[in-house]
Each structure stands twice: as C-alpha cells, then as structure tokens.
Amino acid sequence: MHSQWTTTAFEIPGYRITNNLGVVRGIIVRSRSILGNFAAGIQTLVGGNITILTDLCERARQD
C-alpha cells in the first residue's frame, strides 16, 4: 500500500523527502472596530485589495 505524508519536518529518520511544496501560511481571525469594519465595507464597494483587512492579517501572522 502506498502512503503519502505531509510534514513540516526537515527530515524523517528512515524516509527520504521527495517533494518540497514550499512555505505554508494561514490566517488568524481578529476583529476590527466598528469604524474599521465600516472602512472595509467602503473599500469593498470600490473593489480591489481591502487594505485594512490585509494589513490586519499580516500583523496577526507576525504575532
């Protein structure tokens, strides 16, 4: 039976890593103030990147 593992380890004793998929990132959900939510809503009307929310996500990744 063929088994496939996904790991964050650099090595696993007795096994050979055959494929590196790169950096994995996630998002932490945080809340904004009512004014921040209002500003994000205005940005969605214009379209494009919602900078208020992406900045919040990037700060959460650094924490």
mmCIF file of the N, C-alpha and C atoms, coordinates in Angstrom:
data_MODEL
# 
_entry.id   MODEL 
# 
loop_
_atom_site.group_PDB 
_atom_site.id 
_atom_site.type_symbol 
_atom_site.label_atom_id 
_atom_site.label_alt_id 
_atom_site.label_comp_id 
_atom_site.label_asym_id 
_atom_site.label_entity_id 
_atom_site.label_seq_id 
_atom_site.pdbx_PDB_ins_code 
_atom_site.Cartn_x 
_atom_site.Cartn_y 
_atom_site.Cartn_z 
_atom_site.occupancy 
_atom_site.B_iso_or_equiv 
_atom_site.pdbx_formal_charge 
_atom_site.auth_seq_id 
_atom_site.auth_comp_id 
_atom_site.auth_asym_id 
_atom_site.auth_atom_id 
_atom_site.pdbx_PDB_model_num 
ATOM 1   N N  . MET A 1 1  ? 0.840   -1.172 0.000  1.00 0.00 ? 1  MET A N  1 
ATOM 2   C CA . MET A 1 1  ? 0.000   0.000  0.000  1.00 0.00 ? 1  MET A CA 1 
ATOM 3   C C  . MET A 1 1  ? 0.889   1.240  0.000  1.00 0.00 ? 1  MET A C  1 
ATOM 4   N N  . HIS A 1 2  ? 0.580   2.205  -0.857 1.00 0.00 ? 2  HIS A N  1 
ATOM 5   C CA . HIS A 1 2  ? 1.347   3.447  -0.981 1.00 0.00 ? 2  HIS A CA 1 
ATOM 6   C C  . HIS A 1 2  ? 0.832   4.460  0.034  1.00 0.00 ? 2  HIS A C  1 
ATOM 7   N N  . SER A 1 3  ? 1.747   5.007  0.837  1.00 0.00 ? 3  SER A N  1 
ATOM 8   C CA . SER A 1 3  ? 1.330   6.041  1.792  1.00 0.00 ? 3  SER A CA 1 
ATOM 9   C C  . SER A 1 3  ? 2.023   7.349  1.443  1.00 0.00 ? 3  SER A C  1 
ATOM 10  N N  . GLN A 1 4  ? 1.345   8.438  1.677  1.00 0.00 ? 4  GLN A N  1 
ATOM 11  C CA . GLN A 1 4  ? 1.877   9.768  1.391  1.00 0.00 ? 4  GLN A CA 1 
ATOM 12  C C  . GLN A 1 4  ? 1.772   10.599 2.654  1.00 0.00 ? 4  GLN A C  1 
ATOM 13  N N  . TRP A 1 5  ? 2.875   11.224 3.043  1.00 0.00 ? 5  TRP A N  1 
ATOM 14  C CA . TRP A 1 5  ? 2.902   12.032 4.252  1.00 0.00 ? 5  TRP A CA 1 
ATOM 15  C C  . TRP A 1 5  ? 3.099   13.488 3.895  1.00 0.00 ? 5  TRP A C  1 
ATOM 16  N N  . THR A 1 6  ? 2.525   14.345 4.694  1.00 0.00 ? 6  THR A N  1 
ATOM 17  C CA . THR A 1 6  ? 2.778   15.777 4.607  1.00 0.00 ? 6  THR A CA 1 
ATOM 18  C C  . THR A 1 6  ? 3.309   16.194 5.966  1.00 0.00 ? 6  THR A C  1 
ATOM 19  N N  . THR A 1 7  ? 4.448   16.884 5.979  1.00 0.00 ? 7  THR A N  1 
ATOM 20  C CA . THR A 1 7  ? 5.087   17.224 7.247  1.00 0.00 ? 7  THR A CA 1 
ATOM 21  C C  . THR A 1 7  ? 5.754   18.589 7.181  1.00 0.00 ? 7  THR A C  1 
ATOM 22  N N  . THR A 1 8  ? 6.001   19.158 8.339  1.00 0.00 ? 8  THR A N  1 
ATOM 23  C CA . THR A 1 8  ? 6.772   20.399 8.426  1.00 0.00 ? 8  THR A CA 1 
ATOM 24  C C  . THR A 1 8  ? 8.213   20.105 8.826  1.00 0.00 ? 8  THR A C  1 
ATOM 25  N N  . ALA A 1 9  ? 8.541   18.839 9.017  1.00 0.00 ? 9  ALA A N  1 
ATOM 26  C CA . ALA A 1 9  ? 9.889   18.446 9.434  1.00 0.00 ? 9  ALA A CA 1 
ATOM 27  C C  . ALA A 1 9  ? 10.864  18.538 8.262  1.00 0.00 ? 9  ALA A C  1 
ATOM 28  N N  . PHE A 1 10 ? 12.117  18.817 8.584  1.00 0.00 ? 10 PHE A N  1 
ATOM 29  C CA . PHE A 1 10 ? 13.153  18.860 7.554  1.00 0.00 ? 10 PHE A CA 1 
ATOM 30  C C  . PHE A 1 10 ? 13.642  17.464 7.197  1.00 0.00 ? 10 PHE A C  1 
ATOM 31  N N  . GLU A 1 11 ? 13.515  16.533 8.114  1.00 0.00 ? 11 GLU A N  1 
ATOM 32  C CA . GLU A 1 11 ? 13.887  15.147 7.835  1.00 0.00 ? 11 GLU A CA 1 
ATOM 33  C C  . GLU A 1 11 ? 13.088  14.217 8.734  1.00 0.00 ? 11 GLU A C  1 
ATOM 34  N N  . ILE A 1 12 ? 12.875  13.001 8.230  1.00 0.00 ? 12 ILE A N  1 
ATOM 35  C CA . ILE A 1 12 ? 12.195  11.956 8.986  1.00 0.00 ? 12 ILE A CA 1 
ATOM 36  C C  . ILE A 1 12 ? 13.110  10.741 8.930  1.00 0.00 ? 12 ILE A C  1 
ATOM 37  N N  . PRO A 1 13 ? 13.624  10.299 10.063 1.00 0.00 ? 13 PRO A N  1 
ATOM 38  C CA . PRO A 1 13 ? 14.551  9.164  10.067 1.00 0.00 ? 13 PRO A CA 1 
ATOM 39  C C  . PRO A 1 13 ? 13.950  7.947  9.360  1.00 0.00 ? 13 PRO A C  1 
ATOM 40  N N  . GLY A 1 14 ? 14.713  7.404  8.432  1.00 0.00 ? 14 GLY A N  1 
ATOM 41  C CA . GLY A 1 14 ? 14.279  6.225  7.693  1.00 0.00 ? 14 GLY A CA 1 
ATOM 42  C C  . GLY A 1 14 ? 13.490  6.522  6.432  1.00 0.00 ? 14 GLY A C  1 
ATOM 43  N N  . TYR A 1 15 ? 13.263  7.811  6.137  1.00 0.00 ? 15 TYR A N  1 
ATOM 44  C CA . TYR A 1 15 ? 12.492  8.197  4.952  1.00 0.00 ? 15 TYR A CA 1 
ATOM 45  C C  . TYR A 1 15 ? 13.249  9.253  4.158  1.00 0.00 ? 15 TYR A C  1 
ATOM 46  N N  . ARG A 1 16 ? 12.904  9.373  2.890  1.00 0.00 ? 16 ARG A N  1 
ATOM 47  C CA . ARG A 1 16 ? 13.504  10.368 2.003  1.00 0.00 ? 16 ARG A CA 1 
ATOM 48  C C  . ARG A 1 16 ? 12.414  11.332 1.547  1.00 0.00 ? 16 ARG A C  1 
ATOM 49  N N  . ILE A 1 17 ? 12.683  12.629 1.695  1.00 0.00 ? 17 ILE A N  1 
ATOM 50  C CA . ILE A 1 17 ? 11.728  13.644 1.240  1.00 0.00 ? 17 ILE A CA 1 
ATOM 51  C C  . ILE A 1 17 ? 11.901  13.814 -0.261 1.00 0.00 ? 17 ILE A C  1 
ATOM 52  N N  . THR A 1 18 ? 10.816  13.647 -1.011 1.00 0.00 ? 18 THR A N  1 
ATOM 53  C CA . THR A 1 18 ? 10.898  13.682 -2.474 1.00 0.00 ? 18 THR A CA 1 
ATOM 54  C C  . THR A 1 18 ? 10.333  14.951 -3.088 1.00 0.00 ? 18 THR A C  1 
ATOM 55  N N  . ASN A 1 19 ? 9.548   15.723 -2.323 1.00 0.00 ? 19 ASN A N  1 
ATOM 56  C CA . ASN A 1 19 ? 8.919   16.907 -2.892 1.00 0.00 ? 19 ASN A CA 1 
ATOM 57  C C  . ASN A 1 19 ? 8.772   17.967 -1.810 1.00 0.00 ? 19 ASN A C  1 
ATOM 58  N N  . ASN A 1 20 ? 9.211   19.181 -2.111 1.00 0.00 ? 20 ASN A N  1 
ATOM 59  C CA . ASN A 1 20 ? 9.060   20.311 -1.197 1.00 0.00 ? 20 ASN A CA 1 
ATOM 60  C C  . ASN A 1 20 ? 7.984   21.219 -1.775 1.00 0.00 ? 20 ASN A C  1 
ATOM 61  N N  . LEU A 1 21 ? 6.918   21.426 -1.025 1.00 0.00 ? 21 LEU A N  1 
ATOM 62  C CA . LEU A 1 21 ? 5.791   22.217 -1.517 1.00 0.00 ? 21 LEU A CA 1 
ATOM 63  C C  . LEU A 1 21 ? 5.913   23.697 -1.197 1.00 0.00 ? 21 LEU A C  1 
ATOM 64  N N  . GLY A 1 22 ? 6.925   24.086 -0.420 1.00 0.00 ? 22 GLY A N  1 
ATOM 65  C CA . GLY A 1 22 ? 7.145   25.497 -0.123 1.00 0.00 ? 22 GLY A CA 1 
ATOM 66  C C  . GLY A 1 22 ? 6.574   25.914 1.215  1.00 0.00 ? 22 GLY A C  1 
ATOM 67  N N  . VAL A 1 23 ? 6.455   27.211 1.390  1.00 0.00 ? 23 VAL A N  1 
ATOM 68  C CA . VAL A 1 23 ? 6.009   27.795 2.648  1.00 0.00 ? 23 VAL A CA 1 
ATOM 69  C C  . VAL A 1 23 ? 4.488   27.698 2.763  1.00 0.00 ? 23 VAL A C  1 
ATOM 70  N N  . VAL A 1 24 ? 4.023   27.320 3.926  1.00 0.00 ? 24 VAL A N  1 
ATOM 71  C CA . VAL A 1 24 ? 2.591   27.245 4.200  1.00 0.00 ? 24 VAL A CA 1 
ATOM 72  C C  . VAL A 1 24 ? 2.235   28.382 5.141  1.00 0.00 ? 24 VAL A C  1 
ATOM 73  N N  . ARG A 1 25 ? 1.195   29.121 4.804  1.00 0.00 ? 25 ARG A N  1 
ATOM 74  C CA . ARG A 1 25 ? 0.759   30.234 5.638  1.00 0.00 ? 25 ARG A CA 1 
ATOM 75  C C  . ARG A 1 25 ? -0.715  30.084 5.947  1.00 0.00 ? 25 ARG A C  1 
ATOM 76  N N  . GLY A 1 26 ? -1.103  30.614 7.079  1.00 0.00 ? 26 GLY A N  1 
ATOM 77  C CA . GLY A 1 26 ? -2.502  30.586 7.483  1.00 0.00 ? 26 GLY A CA 1 
ATOM 78  C C  . GLY A 1 26 ? -2.951  31.971 7.902  1.00 0.00 ? 26 GLY A C  1 
ATOM 79  N N  . ILE A 1 27 ? -4.196  32.072 8.256  1.00 0.00 ? 27 ILE A N  1 
ATOM 80  C CA . ILE A 1 27 ? -4.757  33.356 8.672  1.00 0.00 ? 27 ILE A CA 1 
ATOM 81  C C  . ILE A 1 27 ? -5.340  33.204 10.072 1.00 0.00 ? 27 ILE A C  1 
ATOM 82  N N  . ILE A 1 28 ? -5.084  34.194 10.911 1.00 0.00 ? 28 ILE A N  1 
ATOM 83  C CA . ILE A 1 28 ? -5.688  34.276 12.235 1.00 0.00 ? 28 ILE A CA 1 
ATOM 84  C C  . ILE A 1 28 ? -6.826  35.285 12.142 1.00 0.00 ? 28 ILE A C  1 
ATOM 85  N N  . VAL A 1 29 ? -7.991  34.905 12.617 1.00 0.00 ? 29 VAL A N  1 
ATOM 86  C CA . VAL A 1 29 ? -9.137  35.813 12.548 1.00 0.00 ? 29 VAL A CA 1 
ATOM 87  C C  . VAL A 1 29 ? -9.109  36.739 13.760 1.00 0.00 ? 29 VAL A C  1 
ATOM 88  N N  . ARG A 1 30 ? -9.151  38.029 13.501 1.00 0.00 ? 30 ARG A N  1 
ATOM 89  C CA . ARG A 1 30 ? -9.232  39.045 14.544 1.00 0.00 ? 30 ARG A CA 1 
ATOM 90  C C  . ARG A 1 30 ? -10.365 39.992 14.186 1.00 0.00 ? 30 ARG A C  1 
ATOM 91  N N  . SER A 1 31 ? -10.868 40.681 15.182 1.00 0.00 ? 31 SER A N  1 
ATOM 92  C CA . SER A 1 31 ? -11.966 41.603 14.911 1.00 0.00 ? 31 SER A CA 1 
ATOM 93  C C  . SER A 1 31 ? -11.449 43.027 14.762 1.00 0.00 ? 31 SER A C  1 
ATOM 94  N N  . ARG A 1 32 ? -12.173 43.812 14.009 1.00 0.00 ? 32 ARG A N  1 
ATOM 95  C CA . ARG A 1 32 ? -11.879 45.229 13.823 1.00 0.00 ? 32 ARG A CA 1 
ATOM 96  C C  . ARG A 1 32 ? -12.880 46.033 14.638 1.00 0.00 ? 32 ARG A C  1 
ATOM 97  N N  . SER A 1 33 ? -12.580 47.291 14.833 1.00 0.00 ? 33 SER A N  1 
ATOM 98  C CA . SER A 1 33 ? -13.546 48.181 15.475 1.00 0.00 ? 33 SER A CA 1 
ATOM 99  C C  . SER A 1 33 ? -14.681 48.461 14.492 1.00 0.00 ? 33 SER A C  1 
ATOM 100 N N  . ILE A 1 34 ? -15.724 49.065 14.963 1.00 0.00 ? 34 ILE A N  1 
ATOM 101 C CA . ILE A 1 34 ? -16.858 49.391 14.086 1.00 0.00 ? 34 ILE A CA 1 
ATOM 102 C C  . ILE A 1 34 ? -16.424 50.324 12.964 1.00 0.00 ? 34 ILE A C  1 
ATOM 103 N N  . LEU A 1 35 ? -15.505 51.256 13.257 1.00 0.00 ? 35 LEU A N  1 
ATOM 104 C CA . LEU A 1 35 ? -15.009 52.160 12.209 1.00 0.00 ? 35 LEU A CA 1 
ATOM 105 C C  . LEU A 1 35 ? -14.165 51.407 11.186 1.00 0.00 ? 35 LEU A C  1 
ATOM 106 N N  . GLY A 1 36 ? -13.358 50.453 11.663 1.00 0.00 ? 36 GLY A N  1 
ATOM 107 C CA . GLY A 1 36 ? -12.560 49.644 10.745 1.00 0.00 ? 36 GLY A CA 1 
ATOM 108 C C  . GLY A 1 36 ? -13.426 48.797 9.836  1.00 0.00 ? 36 GLY A C  1 
ATOM 109 N N  . ASN A 1 37 ? -14.488 48.219 10.399 1.00 0.00 ? 37 ASN A N  1 
ATOM 110 C CA . ASN A 1 37 ? -15.423 47.432 9.587  1.00 0.00 ? 37 ASN A CA 1 
ATOM 111 C C  . ASN A 1 37 ? -16.138 48.310 8.565  1.00 0.00 ? 37 ASN A C  1 
ATOM 112 N N  . PHE A 1 38 ? -16.498 49.514 8.957  1.00 0.00 ? 38 PHE A N  1 
ATOM 113 C CA . PHE A 1 38 ? -17.155 50.446 8.034  1.00 0.00 ? 38 PHE A CA 1 
ATOM 114 C C  . PHE A 1 38 ? -16.217 50.799 6.883  1.00 0.00 ? 38 PHE A C  1 
ATOM 115 N N  . ALA A 1 39 ? -14.947 51.103 7.206  1.00 0.00 ? 39 ALA A N  1 
ATOM 116 C CA . ALA A 1 39 ? -13.970 51.448 6.166  1.00 0.00 ? 39 ALA A CA 1 
ATOM 117 C C  . ALA A 1 39 ? -13.733 50.269 5.228  1.00 0.00 ? 39 ALA A C  1 
ATOM 118 N N  . ALA A 1 40 ? -13.682 49.053 5.771  1.00 0.00 ? 40 ALA A N  1 
ATOM 119 C CA . ALA A 1 40 ? -13.515 47.865 4.926  1.00 0.00 ? 40 ALA A CA 1 
ATOM 120 C C  . ALA A 1 40 ? -14.717 47.693 4.005  1.00 0.00 ? 40 ALA A C  1 
ATOM 121 N N  . GLY A 1 41 ? -15.912 47.991 4.512  1.00 0.00 ? 41 GLY A N  1 
ATOM 122 C CA . GLY A 1 41 ? -17.116 47.919 3.679  1.00 0.00 ? 41 GLY A CA 1 
ATOM 123 C C  . GLY A 1 41 ? -17.071 48.910 2.535  1.00 0.00 ? 41 GLY A C  1 
ATOM 124 N N  . ILE A 1 42 ? -16.564 50.115 2.791  1.00 0.00 ? 42 ILE A N  1 
ATOM 125 C CA . ILE A 1 42 ? -16.415 51.121 1.731  1.00 0.00 ? 42 ILE A CA 1 
ATOM 126 C C  . ILE A 1 42 ? -15.415 50.634 0.682  1.00 0.00 ? 42 ILE A C  1 
ATOM 127 N N  . GLN A 1 43 ? -14.309 50.025 1.134  1.00 0.00 ? 43 GLN A N  1 
ATOM 128 C CA . GLN A 1 43 ? -13.309 49.521 0.183  1.00 0.00 ? 43 GLN A CA 1 
ATOM 129 C C  . GLN A 1 43 ? -13.880 48.406 -0.688 1.00 0.00 ? 43 GLN A C  1 
ATOM 130 N N  . THR A 1 44 ? -14.789 47.591 -0.165 1.00 0.00 ? 44 THR A N  1 
ATOM 131 C CA . THR A 1 44 ? -15.373 46.533 -0.995 1.00 0.00 ? 44 THR A CA 1 
ATOM 132 C C  . THR A 1 44 ? -16.246 47.107 -2.100 1.00 0.00 ? 44 THR A C  1 
ATOM 133 N N  . LEU A 1 45 ? -16.845 48.271 -1.869 1.00 0.00 ? 45 LEU A N  1 
ATOM 134 C CA . LEU A 1 45 ? -17.645 48.911 -2.918 1.00 0.00 ? 45 LEU A CA 1 
ATOM 135 C C  . LEU A 1 45 ? -16.771 49.367 -4.079 1.00 0.00 ? 45 LEU A C  1 
ATOM 136 N N  . VAL A 1 46 ? -15.569 49.832 -3.760 1.00 0.00 ? 46 VAL A N  1 
ATOM 137 C CA . VAL A 1 46 ? -14.634 50.299 -4.786 1.00 0.00 ? 46 VAL A CA 1 
ATOM 138 C C  . VAL A 1 46 ? -14.004 49.112 -5.508 1.00 0.00 ? 46 VAL A C  1 
ATOM 139 N N  . GLY A 1 47 ? -13.774 48.023 -4.771 1.00 0.00 ? 47 GLY A N  1 
ATOM 140 C CA . GLY A 1 47 ? -13.152 46.835 -5.349 1.00 0.00 ? 47 GLY A CA 1 
ATOM 141 C C  . GLY A 1 47 ? -11.660 46.810 -5.101 1.00 0.00 ? 47 GLY A C  1 
ATOM 142 N N  . GLY A 1 48 ? -11.044 45.713 -5.478 1.00 0.00 ? 48 GLY A N  1 
ATOM 143 C CA . GLY A 1 48 ? -9.601  45.573 -5.303 1.00 0.00 ? 48 GLY A CA 1 
ATOM 144 C C  . GLY A 1 48 ? -9.245  45.056 -3.920 1.00 0.00 ? 48 GLY A C  1 
ATOM 145 N N  . ASN A 1 49 ? -8.011  45.315 -3.526 1.00 0.00 ? 49 ASN A N  1 
ATOM 146 C CA . ASN A 1 49 ? -7.488  44.842 -2.249 1.00 0.00 ? 49 ASN A CA 1 
ATOM 147 C C  . ASN A 1 49 ? -8.119  45.621 -1.094 1.00 0.00 ? 49 ASN A C  1 
ATOM 148 N N  . ILE A 1 50 ? -8.590  44.910 -0.091 1.00 0.00 ? 50 ILE A N  1 
ATOM 149 C CA . ILE A 1 50 ? -9.146  45.553 1.105  1.00 0.00 ? 50 ILE A CA 1 
ATOM 150 C C  . ILE A 1 50 ? -7.987  45.711 2.087  1.00 0.00 ? 50 ILE A C  1 
ATOM 151 N N  . THR A 1 51 ? -7.279  46.827 1.972  1.00 0.00 ? 51 THR A N  1 
ATOM 152 C CA . THR A 1 51 ? -6.013  47.010 2.689  1.00 0.00 ? 51 THR A CA 1 
ATOM 153 C C  . THR A 1 51 ? -6.173  46.975 4.199  1.00 0.00 ? 51 THR A C  1 
ATOM 154 N N  . ILE A 1 52 ? -7.274  47.455 4.717  1.00 0.00 ? 52 ILE A N  1 
ATOM 155 C CA . ILE A 1 52 ? -7.475  47.437 6.171  1.00 0.00 ? 52 ILE A CA 1 
ATOM 156 C C  . ILE A 1 52 ? -7.454  46.002 6.695  1.00 0.00 ? 52 ILE A C  1 
ATOM 157 N N  . LEU A 1 53 ? -8.098  45.095 5.979  1.00 0.00 ? 53 LEU A N  1 
ATOM 158 C CA . LEU A 1 53 ? -8.156  43.706 6.424  1.00 0.00 ? 53 LEU A CA 1 
ATOM 159 C C  . LEU A 1 53 ? -6.870  42.951 6.120  1.00 0.00 ? 53 LEU A C  1 
ATOM 160 N N  . THR A 1 54 ? -6.231  43.218 4.978  1.00 0.00 ? 54 THR A N  1 
ATOM 161 C CA . THR A 1 54 ? -4.979  42.524 4.682  1.00 0.00 ? 54 THR A CA 1 
ATOM 162 C C  . THR A 1 54 ? -3.873  42.965 5.628  1.00 0.00 ? 54 THR A C  1 
ATOM 163 N N  . ASP A 1 55 ? -3.847  44.237 6.004  1.00 0.00 ? 55 ASP A N  1 
ATOM 164 C CA . ASP A 1 55 ? -2.862  44.705 6.989  1.00 0.00 ? 55 ASP A CA 1 
ATOM 165 C C  . ASP A 1 55 ? -3.086  44.019 8.333  1.00 0.00 ? 55 ASP A C  1 
ATOM 166 N N  . LEU A 1 56 ? -4.343  43.862 8.722  1.00 0.00 ? 56 LEU A N  1 
ATOM 167 C CA . LEU A 1 56 ? -4.671  43.181 9.971  1.00 0.00 ? 56 LEU A CA 1 
ATOM 168 C C  . LEU A 1 56 ? -4.198  41.728 9.934  1.00 0.00 ? 56 LEU A C  1 
ATOM 169 N N  . CYS A 1 57 ? -4.398  41.049 8.807  1.00 0.00 ? 57 CYS A N  1 
ATOM 170 C CA . CYS A 1 57 ? -3.953  39.657 8.660  1.00 0.00 ? 57 CYS A CA 1 
ATOM 171 C C  . CYS A 1 57 ? -2.435  39.550 8.726  1.00 0.00 ? 57 CYS A C  1 
ATOM 172 N N  . GLU A 1 58 ? -1.732  40.458 8.075  1.00 0.00 ? 58 GLU A N  1 
ATOM 173 C CA . GLU A 1 58 ? -0.268  40.420 8.101  1.00 0.00 ? 58 GLU A CA 1 
ATOM 174 C C  . GLU A 1 58 ? 0.268   40.660 9.507  1.00 0.00 ? 58 GLU A C  1 
ATOM 175 N N  . ARG A 1 59 ? -0.349  41.581 10.246 1.00 0.00 ? 59 ARG A N  1 
ATOM 176 C CA . ARG A 1 59 ? 0.079   41.813 11.637 1.00 0.00 ? 59 ARG A CA 1 
ATOM 177 C C  . ARG A 1 59 ? -0.181  40.581 12.493 1.00 0.00 ? 59 ARG A C  1 
ATOM 178 N N  . ALA A 1 60 ? -1.295  39.895 12.251 1.00 0.00 ? 60 ALA A N  1 
ATOM 179 C CA . ALA A 1 60 ? -1.610  38.680 13.006 1.00 0.00 ? 60 ALA A CA 1 
ATOM 180 C C  . ALA A 1 60 ? -0.608  37.575 12.701 1.00 0.00 ? 60 ALA A C  1 
ATOM 181 N N  . ARG A 1 61 ? -0.153  37.465 11.459 1.00 0.00 ? 61 ARG A N  1 
ATOM 182 C CA . ARG A 1 61 ? 0.856   36.455 11.102 1.00 0.00 ? 61 ARG A CA 1 
ATOM 183 C C  . ARG A 1 61 ? 2.165   36.696 11.835 1.00 0.00 ? 61 ARG A C  1 
ATOM 184 N N  . GLN A 1 62 ? 2.513   37.960 12.036 1.00 0.00 ? 62 GLN A N  1 
ATOM 185 C CA . GLN A 1 62 ? 3.765   38.288 12.710 1.00 0.00 ? 62 GLN A CA 1 
ATOM 186 C C  . GLN A 1 62 ? 3.703   38.005 14.206 1.00 0.00 ? 62 GLN A C  1 
ATOM 187 N N  . ASP A 1 63 ? 2.501   37.994 14.782 1.00 0.00 ? 63 ASP A N  1 
ATOM 188 C CA . ASP A 1 63 ? 2.341   37.754 16.230 1.00 0.00 ? 63 ASP A CA 1 
ATOM 189 C C  . ASP A 1 63 ? 2.617   36.342 16.615 1.00 0.00 ? 63 ASP A C  1 
# 
